[in-house]
Structure formats: structure tokens, C-alpha cells
Amino acid sequence: MIEFIQKIPILTTLLSGVFFVILYKHWVYKGKPSYLFWWTIGVLCYGLGTLTESIVGIFGWSEPVFKAWYILGALLGGFPLAQGSVYLIFTKKVATGLMLTVVSIIVIASILVLMSPVDYSLVEQNRLTGHVLVWKQVRLITPFVNIYAFIFLVGGAAYSAYRYSKDIKFKSRFLGNVFIALGGLLPGIGGSFTKFGYTEVLYITELIGIVLIYMGYRTIRQDKNASVYETQNQQPAAARI
């Protein structure tokens, strides 16, 4: 059963790849707005993270793949998706300031991960866990990024759902944001299990999470009403010609 679960990231990677292409086309069509750029990057990082899990599930553990997984999953995690919501909700100046701050932290932490030795006595051939890093202090940085992602991805979607709940005509946008909030929450729950060695829980929650986020995206796109966020209402250049 565990061996089957370890192959789940392959499906998650494929779904993320399809979702990435859809978002990329949407981003280009809309005139390349910042919020869609970060959502697109977020799904790309999501897929690359599960790709590293797929590689380990098929070929076994290796240090380069493990460190790529740690940077893409534990450090980047839901940050790009959350940053998309920040650009949607806040002014560009505030959103850019927050982005530069968090990106600086992620870059520094990523360098430390790459430099950290690995305790090979703790390595398991088909399981990924941050316990193998010798520099344990690096793992103290990840909660700050994860809290940021939680507040603005899950919290941002919940806030949007609340705003749309006030008018029945926004039913699709309300439901879509509920799906996104749940989808953003699940990988974080799964990630907490990796601290105790249960990485397989993460694989399941990642799959369900990306499915829910995609469902939320599609549900919102079906709503023809104007968004409460002016940035989303901007027409692409092609539509103005």
C-alpha cells in the first residue's frame, strides 16, 4: 500500500503540469497581471515539488533531488500562490514590499539548505524528510514562510469567500474561494506529518489539494459577474482593440 502511495506524486505532477499551461495562457490573455503571474509560478513550483517526490518514488533517494524537494516544498511551498492573492488584495506597492522580504528569506534559506551536510544514517531510500539535514537551524526558517503562505493563501481565499458570500449572485465565486482555501490548507496539514516521518500523508493531501485549487479556479472563471477586486476586472489588450 505504501509503495502505491509513493507513486501518487506522479499523478499530482501531471495534473499540475496541465493546470500550469491553463494558467499560463490565462495570464498572457489577461495582459500578464502580477496576481496571475504568481499563481502560475505557484502551480509550476507545486508540480516541480511533486516531480522530485515522483523521482524518489521511482528511482530512490538522492541528495540533489532531496534538496530540490526541500527548497520547492518546505521553503517555497504555497508562497507563490499566496503571493498571487497578496497582489490581488493589496496595493502593488505593499504586495511588492512583502514579496521582496519573503523572497530574500527564501533565498538565504535555500543557500543554507544547499550548503548543509546530510546525515546519511537517517536517509530512507523511498522517503523524504528534512531530518537528514545536519544544520537543523535551517528548519527553523520554514515556519515563517509557511505561516505567510497560510495567512495569504488560505486566509486570502477565506476572506474573498466572505466578501462574496454577501450576495447570492456571487455564489460561484464564493464556492470557488472555499475550494481554494481547502486546497491550500491540505498540503500544509500533510507537510506537518513529514516532521514525524509520515511523508505519504503529504502525497495524498498534495493530490487532493491541487484538485481542489483547480476546481476553485474553474468555478470562479465560470462566474460572469465583475470581481470585487478591480485588478481582476481589467480587460486584456486584445479585448480592447
Helices and strands as residue ranges (DSSP letters): H 2-5, H 8-29, H 34-59, H 63-69, I 70-76, H 79-89, H 92-115, G 120-122, G 130-132, G 136-140, H 142-149, I 150-154, H 155-164, G 168-170, H 171-194, H 199-221, H 230-233, H 237-240
